[in-house]
């Protein structure tokens, strides 16, 4: 197994998880002073964050299976 590939995969996974969690949690901590904008952010950003979070998990699982198959071959 190439350690560079493993490190790169883990780094991408961690970054996607961090961005997803920030997009889920951050809109509830912001006080913009504009109720309409704040409501729009609270309604949309958590959904996008959850999608990025799920994409990160999927990416990690697919890459781990791919790396495992490359070791066996």
N, C-alpha and C positions, 0 to 999 in steps of 0.2 A: 504494500500500500504506500502510496506517495504521501508523505507527511504534509507536503504543500497543499495537496488537494483536500486533505482532511481539515487543515487549518482554515483554508479558504471557505469550505463548506460551513464550518462552525461559525466563522466570522459573519458570513452572510445571514445565517440563521439567527444569530444573536441580534444583529442589526434590524432584521425584519420584526423580531419580537419586541424590541425596544420601541421602534417606530409605531407598531400596532398598539402597544400598551399606552404610549403617550397620546395617540389619537383617541383612544377610548377614554382615558382619564382626564386629560387636560381641559376639554371644554367645560367640565363641571367646576374647575378651579379658576376660570377666567372671569373677570368682571369688566365688561367692555362699556357699560353704561348705556348700551343700546339694546333694549329687550328683544327686538326683532332679530338682530344679528346673533345675539347670544342664543336665542331659541333655535335659530337655523343651524348654528354650529353644534349645539347639543343634540339636534336631531340627525345630523348627517355624519359628523366626524366619527362617532362611535361605530357606525355601520362600516365605514371605510376601514377603520382601525381593526375591527373584527375580521374583515376580509384579508387584510394584510397579515394579521396574526395567523389566520388559518393557512394562508399561502406560505408563510414561513415554516409552519409545521409540516405541510405537505412537501415543500422543497427539501427539508431536512430528511424526511423519511425516504423520499425517492432517491436522494443522493446516497444515503447510507446503504440502501439496497443495491444501487449501482456499484458502489465501492466494494461491497461484499461480493458481488458477482465477479468483479474484476480480480479479486484476490483468488477466488476459486478457479478461475480460468487459466 
